[in-house]
Amino acid sequence: MPKRYFEDLVEGEKLDCDNVIFARNGIIEFAWQFDPQPFHTDEDAAKKSAFAA
């Protein structure tokens, strides 16, 4: 399959993807690399953010 981007997707389209396991450390490492906001990288900051449940 050729490389596709977000704008190539069609609403309702189903994609067959491999399973992915998300682990706490991997999520935080990803956040440090790509979106290092305090509520993504610090558990205490996340608990105090507007996004806390």
C-alpha positions, 0 to 999 in steps of 0.5 A: 500500500502506498504511503497515505496521509491524514487528508487521504482518509475517507470518512467511514473507511476501515483500516486493517492495522496490527495490534499495538500495546501502549505502555505508560513509559512509551506514552510518556517518551512519545510525549517528550519527543512530540508534544512535551506539555506538562500535562503529557509528561508529568503525572501530577500536572496531568491530575491538575489539568483541565483534562483530568477526569 
